[in-house]
């Protein structure tokens, strides 16, 4: 596996999953006074994973905006 691919996976795990999970759990705790227990964490993980995939692996991909503009026929020149 290429070093660049390893770094993208590591970035996905650290910033995509862990930071979004912490953000969701903190918001849930402070805005709803919900007690954080394993069931709540599991529910948050299930919700975080698709959004982390979308954010880190698709939108943050180096060629995403180029491909998106080409797909939408947006002239970037």
Phi and psi in degrees as a GROMACS rama.xvg file:
@    title "Ramachandran Plot"
@    xaxis  label "Phi"
@    yaxis  label "Psi"
@TYPE xy
-68.6516  151.104  UNK-2
-61.4422  -38.1431  UNK-3
-62.843  -39.625  UNK-4
-66.7624  -39.7118  UNK-5
-62.0505  -41.3226  UNK-6
-66.4646  -37.228  UNK-7
-65.23  -39.2229  UNK-8
-67.398  -43.1136  UNK-9
-62.3915  -42.2577  UNK-10
-62.3266  -40.924  UNK-11
-60.8398  -44.9569  UNK-12
-67.996  -46.8052  UNK-13
-72.1474  -55.078  UNK-14
-87.5957  -35.2044  UNK-15
-73.3663  -52.5333  UNK-16
-86.7413  -54.9036  UNK-17
-67.3836  -46.01  UNK-18
-69.58  -38.8225  UNK-19
-69.2311  -36.5978  UNK-20
-64.2988  -46.0908  UNK-21
-61.2499  -42.3446  UNK-22
-60.1232  -46.8304  UNK-23
-65.422  -43.1039  UNK-24
-67.3519  -40.8688  UNK-25
-64.5559  -42.9021  UNK-26
-62.1996  -43.8915  UNK-27
-62.5814  -42.6186  UNK-28
-67.3694  -47.9679  UNK-29
-78.1417  -30.6239  UNK-30
-88.6516  -24.2018  UNK-31
-121.909  -1.70705  UNK-32
56.6803  28.8318  UNK-33
-71.598  133.226  UNK-34
-77.9883  129.289  UNK-35
-82.3453  116.673  UNK-36
-130.678  173.387  UNK-37
-56.3693  -34.846  UNK-38
-65.0739  -41.558  UNK-39
-66.8051  -41.9507  UNK-40
-62.4596  -43.7396  UNK-41
-62.0883  -42.6561  UNK-42
-62.3525  -40.815  UNK-43
-66.4064  -38.792  UNK-44
-62.6295  -42.1816  UNK-45
-61.4236  -36.4491  UNK-46
-77.8978  -36.0108  UNK-47
-70.769  -38.5857  UNK-48
-55.5551  -51.0532  UNK-49
-63.1625  -37.8999  UNK-50
-71.1021  -35.3225  UNK-51
-65.8577  -40.5529  UNK-52
-61.4442  -47.5164  UNK-53
-60.3631  -45.6446  UNK-54
-71.6609  -52.9106  UNK-55
-83.3311  -41.4743  UNK-56
-92.668  -24.6257  UNK-57
-103.782  -60.0145  UNK-58
-69.4238  -37.5745  UNK-59
-83.4474  3.73091  UNK-60
-66.0344  138.791  UNK-61
-56.8619  -30.2341  UNK-62
-100.169  5.70232  UNK-63
-58.3934  -52.9271  UNK-64
-67.9123  -34.6626  UNK-65
-62.7316  -47.3034  UNK-66
-67.3803  -37.7773  UNK-67
-63.4847  -45.6612  UNK-68
-65.2947  -38.3197  UNK-69
-66.2609  -41.8873  UNK-70
-63.6307  -39.8299  UNK-71
-86.6857  2.26139  UNK-72
58.812  44.5739  UNK-73
-98.9985  125.653  UNK-74
-77.7042  121.021  UNK-75
-105.402  6.89754  UNK-76
